[in-house]
């Protein structure tokens, strides 16, 4: 097993990790919010090297992400939080009696009339976790988020979750029929946490005859923490640990901050581990958002679980392969309910039928495809064949949501190459442009990125690089739920011709 922890174990956009061990393989799932396919599943033998093996939401017929737009929510300190809907924190579990694997999750809908969020809780299952054969959702009645499955020794299945409304949510529990989603008991509040806002992300474990309830409190940002309680009865009462919280970075100057939303598990040697989310924060820069981290744990007989502080491994950025995939194209991502017929992918070559709306809105599907930014330091590039007719804009973009992105693109209506940085939460909107030579038929678009800066460039002639825009990553760092996706887009107000991108390169 891992003698050296290499953190983050899943770098880039990978919040709310949950892990199970099946045989000799660990499987991890993350939230995906507004992106499709959803709920990526990673596999590892050693907790160091992880491979993307599939996505539990891999068919648009399974559910809709149309109402997963991002809301701007002003905070008391004058900042603005960005709350994206869609697929929130999943839990992955395996039933050795049946061989089935389950993921339970919440799809948060943001009503178009601005009403309260609607949580659609559901379960998907598979008989073969290595396949893409995940079921259609089985929905369950629960007015909350972050559901988790627990089987007791008598075979009964339970769901615990964070019951709304916030900020003083409560942890609820009920028995369930996993096949139908039907409740088999009344829903009961079993714990309210230790007093922090948003008690959420609960998981139940049974050890030494006691039921342990592990939750997150304090919100998912600077006050995030893990607390635990236990009871002799699954229905409670639950007694909080006197040494709570058992994991937090609150009040510290740790590089990895906002740690919380933990799931604990054992390896084959019965060692305890925890996976949690965290954010690498350098002053006001935390562009990568919430990532997945591993911590060592201990759990003595009759005692309480313990977790180490999250540490990041400096050598991680020098790893050649951060996250592999079992097959080509598995890691491509689209925004919400994209028109997949408008996206033609052939290895590193992409052909997009332009959408009539831009990535700055959410109401209609957009033509965009990209991959998670995995490394703090790297390079992305693509060659764009310049459209000679119509009125199109197409290019390379680092995208977070409809309110935040940095891009370099060609505008056929003006024959200009353009740079744009947008962050509506910080009221940032800058634009630069330069005219392209008339005899140029294609252009190379490039983004160099570090923890501190993004440099957006282009080449009309090979080897002659021109910088059009610079972005401090603080300009794209906010209290949010998502992370950076690097990809290509195309938009045309009229009947735009198909846009051709070749040799898309993205270090990951």
Buried (B, 14 or more C-beta within 10 A) or exposed (E): EBEEBBBBBBBBBBBBBBBBBBEEBBBBBBBBBBBBBBBBBBBBEBBBBBBBBBBBBBEBEBBBBBBBBBBEEEEEEEEBBBBBBBBBBBBBBBBEEEEBBBBBBBBBBBEEEEEEBEBBBBBBBBEEBBEBEBBEBBBBEBEBBBBBBBBEEEEBBBBBBBBBEBEEBBBBBBBBEBEEBEBEEEBBEBBBBBEBBBBBBBBBBBBEEBBBBBBBBBBBBBBBBBBBBBBEEBBBEBBBBEEBBBBBBBEEEBBBBBBBBBBBBEBEEEBBBBBBBBBBBBEEBBBBBBBBBBBBBEBEEEEBBBBBEBBBBEEBBEBEEBBBBEEEEBBBBBBBBBBEEBBBBEEBBBBBBBBBBBBBEBEEBBBBBBBBBBBBEBEBBBBBBBBEEBBBBBBBBBBBBBBBBBBBBBBBEEBBBBBBBBBBBBEBEBEBBEEBEEEEEBBBBBBBBBBBBBBBBBBBEEEEBEBBBBBBBBBBBBBBBBBBBBBBBBBBBEEBBBBBBBEBEBBB
